[in-house]
Amino acid sequence: MTKPLGFEKPLGMRDILPESLAKQRHLERELRDCIERWGYREIMTPSLEYYDTVGAASVTLTDRMFRLLDKQGHTVVLRPDMTSPIARVVSSLYKDVPLPIRLFYQTNVFRAQEKEAGRNAEFFQTGIELIGDASVDADAEAIALAVFCLQASGVETFRIAIGHVDFVEGLLEETVADEEDRSQFRRFLYERDFVGFRQLTERLNLSAEEKKRLDALLRLRGGKGKIEEARQLTVNGRARRAVETVASLWAALEAYGVTEALLLDFNLISNMNYYTGVVFEGYAADLGSPLLGGGRYDRLLEQFGRPAPATGFAIKMDRLLQVTPALASPEKQHVLLFYTDEYRAKAFAEAQRMRREGQIVETRRVKDRTEALVWSEHAECSVISLTEQEE
């Protein structure tokens, strides 16, 4: 016999209660105000997309998608991210709009969970996409805007780590011949398993110089000085070009005046294989997982028929809620207005007058003055009573 569901929710789904939602909406407003000042315009796309277009182009694994069949028998998915839907729009509805295009979003995305592990299947993101600009200045704009967004949100202590996918890839190509071994090194870097990385280095039949270079890779995390250290590890190839790109990027970020909030991490690697250049992640104190992630993805839009370079980032709102100060109590006066039937019209008129003045007013019908007094004892705000006895 099937067990009644009762008050249970589907795996990974959650209720957002008024207190938490009020803070989330406040943060969304702060982020929106910040992003709009940089010339980005808000976009909204459908919750459902065709699997063969947006779903297939998404970096989210297929088994992490919510897939359904529509009435016509087409496979659709609950959007697993916003980057692919925006790429669809830019390549179709915006195909005649000249580049670059700046768009932002504040919405929910869905990713299925296999088991309960404290992970949400529906979560909210605020993100930006800068499409049509291949310059390092575009990368710098995305990173600088990410810094200002976290500052506007009230995150007290944070750092954004910056890397480049071609540095790790290029250095591994220069030192490790076997692709399977390179894949293992990538996994260790993604999981930040430096012990495993070093053990694999020792096990492989590599020269002393190759082992030295791989070991040095793990120490390439810090300030501007790491650029020269990275340069010394490379030859004139893929990794060296990545270093020069990061050097130019850092100069642009110095012009923005945001480098105190940044650090270079040349062993930063993403599990999203659509990134093609600069990648970055934002971390806050006392939070074990990144609250922000982004980077350059120059090959996604060609899947929709409009090749164009692009960069962007997304802020995970549930994690942002954990590292921002509690929402201050509203400055507006909150009033509870009691009334009896005889004074309903007067009570409603008075409530509307106070609301026009910016006050928060709740009205509550009572039988008489005695009932109003009983309720008043539990009120956590100002009380006004319009009852027959008081007249």
C-alpha positions as CSV (number, residue, x, y, z in Angstrom):
1,M,0.0,0.0,0.0
2,T,1.4,3.4,-1.0
3,K,2.3,5.6,2.0
4,P,0.4,8.9,2.0
5,L,2.6,11.8,1.2
6,G,1.1,14.0,3.9
7,F,3.2,17.1,4.3
8,E,6.3,15.8,2.5
9,K,7.8,17.7,-0.4
10,P,9.5,16.2,-3.5
11,L,13.2,15.4,-3.0
12,G,15.3,18.6,-2.9
13,M,12.3,21.0,-2.8
14,R,11.8,23.4,0.0
15,D,9.5,26.1,1.3
16,I,10.8,29.6,1.7
17,L,9.1,31.2,4.7
18,P,8.3,34.9,4.8
19,E,11.3,35.9,7.0
20,S,13.8,34.3,4.6
21,L,12.0,35.4,1.5
22,A,12.0,39.0,2.7
23,K,15.8,38.9,3.0
24,Q,16.1,37.2,-0.4
25,R,13.9,39.9,-2.1
26,H,15.9,42.6,-0.4
27,L,19.2,41.1,-1.7
28,E,17.6,40.7,-5.2
29,R,16.8,44.4,-5.2
30,E,20.3,45.4,-4.1
31,L,21.8,43.2,-6.8
32,R,19.4,44.5,-9.5
33,D,20.2,48.1,-8.7
34,C,23.9,47.4,-8.9
35,I,23.7,45.4,-12.2
36,E,21.4,47.8,-14.0
37,R,23.9,50.7,-13.4
38,W,26.3,48.8,-15.6
39,G,23.9,48.8,-18.5
40,Y,22.5,45.3,-18.2
41,R,18.8,44.6,-18.9
42,E,16.7,41.9,-17.2
43,I,15.4,38.9,-19.1
44,M,13.0,36.1,-18.2
45,T,12.8,32.8,-20.1
46,P,10.3,29.9,-19.8
47,S,10.7,27.4,-17.0
48,L,10.3,24.7,-19.6
49,E,12.6,24.3,-22.6
50,Y,13.0,21.7,-25.3
51,Y,15.6,19.1,-24.4
52,D,16.9,18.9,-28.0
53,T,17.9,22.6,-28.0
54,V,18.5,24.1,-24.6
55,G,18.8,20.8,-22.7
56,A,21.3,19.4,-25.1
57,A,23.4,22.6,-25.1
58,S,23.4,22.9,-21.3
59,V,26.5,21.9,-19.3
60,T,24.3,20.2,-16.8
61,L,24.4,16.4,-17.0
62,T,21.3,14.8,-18.5
63,D,20.7,12.7,-15.4
64,R,20.5,15.9,-13.3
65,M,17.7,17.4,-15.5
66,F,14.0,17.1,-14.8
67,R,12.7,15.7,-18.1
68,L,9.0,15.5,-19.1
69,L,6.9,14.9,-22.2
70,D,4.6,17.6,-23.5
71,K,1.2,16.9,-25.1
72,Q,2.9,16.6,-28.5
73,G,5.3,14.0,-27.3
74,H,8.4,16.3,-27.2
75,T,10.9,15.9,-24.4
76,V,11.1,19.1,-22.4
77,V,13.2,20.0,-19.4
78,L,12.9,22.3,-16.4
79,R,15.6,24.8,-17.1
80,P,18.8,23.5,-15.5
81,D,20.6,26.9,-16.0
82,M,20.0,30.3,-17.6
83,T,23.0,30.6,-19.9
84,S,21.7,28.2,-22.5
85,P,18.2,29.8,-22.7
86,I,19.8,33.2,-23.0
87,A,22.0,31.9,-25.8
88,R,18.8,30.7,-27.5
89,V,17.2,34.1,-27.3
90,V,20.3,36.0,-28.5
91,S,20.5,33.6,-31.5
92,S,16.8,33.9,-32.4
93,L,14.7,36.7,-31.1
94,Y,17.8,39.0,-30.8
95,K,19.5,37.8,-34.0
96,D,19.3,41.2,-35.5
97,V,20.3,43.1,-32.3
98,P,24.0,44.2,-32.7
99,L,26.6,42.9,-30.3
100,P,27.6,43.3,-27.6
101,I,24.5,42.5,-25.6
102,R,24.2,42.8,-21.8
103,L,21.5,40.8,-20.1
104,F,20.9,39.7,-16.5
105,Y,18.4,37.4,-14.7
106,Q,17.0,36.7,-11.3
107,T,15.2,33.4,-11.4
108,N,15.0,29.8,-10.3
109,V,16.7,26.8,-12.0
110,F,16.2,23.1,-11.4
111,R,18.6,20.2,-11.0
112,A,17.5,16.7,-9.9
113,Q,19.0,15.1,-6.8
114,E,19.5,11.4,-6.5
115,K,19.3,11.3,-2.7
116,E,18.7,13.7,0.2
117,A,22.0,15.3,1.1
118,G,21.0,18.9,2.0
119,R,21.1,19.9,-1.7
120,N,18.3,21.8,-3.3
121,A,16.7,20.7,-6.5
122,E,15.3,24.2,-7.1
123,F,17.5,27.1,-6.3
124,F,17.6,30.8,-7.2
125,Q,20.3,32.6,-9.1
126,T,21.2,36.2,-10.0
127,G,23.5,36.3,-13.0
128,I,24.8,38.3,-15.9
129,E,25.8,37.5,-19.5
130,L,28.0,39.8,-21.6
131,I,27.7,38.5,-25.2
132,G,29.7,39.6,-28.2
133,D,32.9,40.9,-26.6
134,A,36.1,38.7,-26.7
135,S,38.4,41.2,-25.0
136,V,40.0,40.9,-21.6
137,D,38.2,44.1,-20.7
138,A,34.9,42.1,-21.0
139,D,36.3,39.5,-18.6
140,A,37.4,42.3,-16.3
141,E,34.0,43.9,-16.4
142,A,32.3,40.6,-15.4
143,I,34.8,40.1,-12.5
144,A,34.6,43.7,-11.3
145,L,30.8,43.7,-11.4
146,A,30.9,40.5,-9.4
147,V,33.0,42.3,-6.7
148,F,30.6,45.2,-6.6
149,C,27.6,42.9,-6.4
150,L,29.0,41.1,-3.4
151,Q,29.8,44.4,-1.8
152,A,26.3,45.7,-2.5
153,S,24.9,42.6,-0.9
154,G,26.7,43.3,2.4
155,V,29.1,40.3,2.3
156,E,31.8,41.4,4.7
157,T,34.7,39.1,3.8
158,F,35.1,37.5,0.4
159,R,37.6,36.7,-2.3
160,I,37.2,36.0,-6.0
161,A,39.7,33.5,-7.3
162,I,40.7,33.9,-11.0
163,G,42.2,31.2,-13.2
164,H,42.4,30.3,-16.9
165,V,41.4,26.8,-18.3
166,D,44.2,26.9,-20.8
167,F,46.9,27.2,-18.2
168,V,46.1,23.9,-16.5
169,E,45.4,22.2,-19.8
170,G,48.5,23.6,-21.5
171,L,50.8,22.7,-18.6
172,L,49.5,19.1,-18.4
173,E,49.9,18.7,-22.1
174,E,53.6,19.9,-21.8
175,T,54.3,17.5,-18.9
176,V,52.0,14.4,-19.1
177,A,51.7,12.4,-22.3
178,D,48.8,10.1,-21.4
179,E,45.3,11.7,-21.6
180,E,43.9,9.3,-18.9
181,D,46.6,10.5,-16.5
182,R,45.8,14.1,-17.4
183,S,42.1,13.5,-16.7
184,Q,43.1,12.1,-13.3
185,F,45.1,15.2,-12.5
186,R,42.2,17.4,-13.5
187,R,39.9,15.6,-11.2
188,F,42.3,16.0,-8.3
189,L,42.5,19.8,-9.0
190,Y,38.8,20.1,-9.2
191,E,38.3,18.3,-5.9
192,R,41.2,20.3,-4.4
193,D,42.9,16.9,-3.5
194,F,46.5,18.1,-3.6
195,V,47.7,15.0,-1.7
196,G,46.3,12.8,-4.4
197,F,47.8,15.1,-7.1
198,R,51.3,14.7,-5.6
199,Q,50.9,11.0,-5.1
200,L,50.0,10.6,-8.8
201,T,53.0,12.8,-9.8
202,E,55.3,10.4,-7.9
203,R,53.8,7.3,-9.3
204,L,54.1,8.3,-13.0
205,N,57.3,7.8,-15.0
206,L,58.1,11.5,-15.3
207,S,61.4,13.4,-15.4
208,A,62.5,15.3,-12.4
209,E,61.9,18.6,-14.2
210,E,58.3,17.5,-15.1
211,K,57.6,16.5,-11.5
212,K,59.0,19.9,-10.3
213,R,56.7,21.8,-12.7
214,L,53.6,19.9,-11.6
215,D,54.4,20.4,-8.0
216,A,54.9,24.1,-8.6
217,L,51.5,24.3,-10.1
218,L,49.9,23.7,-6.7
219,R,51.6,26.8,-5.3
220,L,50.4,29.2,-7.9
221,R,47.7,30.8,-5.7
222,G,48.1,34.3,-4.5
223,G,48.6,37.9,-5.7
224,K,50.1,39.6,-8.8
225,G,53.5,38.0,-8.2
226,K,52.1,34.6,-9.2
227,I,51.9,35.8,-12.8
228,E,55.7,35.8,-13.2
229,E,55.9,32.4,-11.4
230,A,53.4,30.9,-13.8
231,R,55.3,32.4,-16.7
232,Q,58.5,30.7,-15.6
233,L,56.7,27.3,-15.7
234,T,55.6,27.5,-19.3
235,V,57.0,27.4,-22.8
236,N,55.7,29.4,-25.7
237,G,52.5,27.5,-26.0
238,R,48.9,27.2,-24.8
239,A,49.8,27.7,-21.1
240,R,52.1,30.7,-21.8
241,R,49.3,32.4,-23.8
242,A,47.0,31.9,-20.8
243,V,49.5,33.6,-18.5
244,E,49.7,36.6,-20.8
245,T,45.9,36.8,-20.9
246,V,45.8,36.8,-17.1
247,A,48.5,39.5,-16.9
248,S,46.4,41.7,-19.2
249,L,43.3,40.9,-17.2
250,W,45.0,41.9,-13.9
251,A,46.0,45.2,-15.4
252,A,42.4,45.9,-16.3
253,L,41.2,44.9,-12.9
254,E,43.8,47.2,-11.3
255,A,42.1,50.0,-13.3
256,Y,38.8,49.1,-11.7
257,G,40.4,49.3,-8.3
258,V,39.1,45.9,-7.2
259,T,42.3,43.7,-6.9
260,E,42.2,43.7,-3.1
261,A,39.1,41.5,-3.3
262,L,40.9,39.1,-5.8
263,L,43.5,36.4,-5.9
264,L,45.0,34.5,-8.7
265,D,44.6,30.7,-8.7
266,F,46.3,29.1,-11.7
267,N,45.2,25.6,-10.7
268,L,41.5,26.6,-10.6
269,I,39.6,24.3,-12.8
270,S,35.8,23.9,-13.4
271,N,33.8,20.8,-14.0
272,M,31.9,22.6,-16.7
273,N,33.6,21.9,-19.9
274,Y,32.1,24.8,-21.9
275,Y,34.5,27.3,-20.3
276,T,37.1,28.4,-22.9
277,G,39.3,31.0,-21.1
278,V,39.2,33.0,-17.9
279,V,37.3,31.3,-15.0
280,F,36.5,32.6,-11.5
281,E,34.8,31.7,-8.3
282,G,33.7,33.7,-5.3
283,Y,34.2,32.6,-1.7
284,A,33.0,34.1,1.5
285,A,34.4,33.5,5.0
286,D,32.9,30.5,6.8
287,L,31.3,29.1,3.7
288,G,32.8,25.9,2.3
289,S,31.3,26.1,-1.2
290,P,31.6,28.9,-3.8
291,L,28.7,31.4,-3.7
292,L,29.6,32.7,-7.2
293,G,31.0,31.2,-10.3
294,G,31.6,32.4,-13.9
295,G,33.9,32.6,-16.8
296,R,34.3,32.9,-20.6
297,Y,32.4,30.5,-22.9
298,D,33.1,31.3,-26.5
299,R,31.7,28.2,-28.2
300,L,28.2,27.9,-26.7
301,L,26.3,30.3,-29.1
302,E,27.6,28.6,-32.2
303,Q,25.3,25.6,-31.2
304,F,22.4,28.0,-31.7
305,G,23.6,29.3,-35.1
306,R,25.1,32.6,-34.0
307,P,28.7,32.2,-33.1
308,A,29.8,34.9,-30.6
309,P,32.2,35.2,-27.6
310,A,30.6,35.5,-24.2
311,T,31.3,35.8,-20.5
312,G,29.2,35.9,-17.4
313,F,28.6,34.8,-13.8
314,A,25.9,33.5,-11.5
315,I,25.4,34.1,-7.8
316,K,23.8,31.3,-5.8
317,M,21.2,33.2,-3.7
318,D,20.8,30.4,-1.1
319,R,24.5,30.7,-0.2
320,L,24.4,34.5,-0.4
321,L,21.7,34.4,2.3
322,Q,24.0,32.5,4.6
323,V,26.8,35.1,4.5
324,T,25.0,38.4,4.6
325,P,23.8,40.3,7.6
326,A,20.3,39.8,9.0
327,L,17.7,42.0,7.4
328,A,17.1,45.1,9.5
329,S,13.5,45.7,10.7
330,P,11.5,47.9,8.4
331,E,11.6,51.6,9.3
332,K,7.9,51.9,8.3
333,Q,5.5,52.0,11.3
334,H,3.4,48.9,11.6
335,V,-0.1,49.4,12.9
336,L,-2.8,46.9,13.9
337,L,-6.3,48.5,13.6
338,F,-9.2,46.8,15.4
339,Y,-12.8,47.7,14.4
340,T,-16.3,46.6,15.1
341,D,-19.0,46.3,12.4
342,E,-20.4,49.7,13.1
343,Y,-17.0,51.4,12.4
344,R,-15.9,49.3,9.4
345,A,-16.1,52.2,6.9
346,K,-14.3,54.6,9.2
347,A,-11.6,51.9,10.0
348,F,-11.0,51.2,6.3
349,A,-10.8,54.8,5.4
350,E,-8.3,55.5,8.2
351,A,-6.2,52.4,7.2
352,Q,-6.0,53.7,3.6
353,R,-5.0,57.1,4.8
354,M,-2.1,55.7,6.8
355,R,-1.0,53.4,4.0
356,R,-0.8,56.4,1.7
357,E,1.6,57.9,4.2
358,G,3.8,54.8,4.0
359,Q,2.7,53.0,7.1
360,I,2.0,49.2,7.2
361,V,-1.6,48.7,8.4
362,E,-3.4,45.4,9.2
363,T,-7.1,45.6,10.0
364,R,-8.9,43.1,12.2
365,R,-12.6,42.8,13.0
366,V,-13.6,42.3,16.6
367,K,-16.9,41.9,18.4
368,D,-16.3,44.6,21.0
369,R,-13.7,46.6,22.9
370,T,-13.0,43.7,25.3
371,E,-11.9,41.4,22.4
372,A,-9.7,44.2,21.0
373,L,-8.0,44.5,24.4
374,V,-7.3,40.8,24.5
375,W,-5.7,40.8,21.1
376,S,-3.8,43.9,21.9
377,E,-1.9,42.2,24.7
378,H,-0.2,39.9,22.1
379,A,0.4,42.6,19.4
380,E,4.1,43.4,18.5
381,C,3.2,46.7,16.9
382,S,1.2,49.9,17.5
383,V,-2.6,49.4,18.1
384,I,-5.5,51.5,17.1
385,S,-9.0,50.5,18.3
386,L,-12.3,51.7,16.7
387,T,-15.1,50.2,18.8
388,E,-18.5,51.2,19.9
389,Q,-17.6,51.5,23.6
390,E,-14.7,53.9,22.7
391,E,-17.0,56.2,20.8
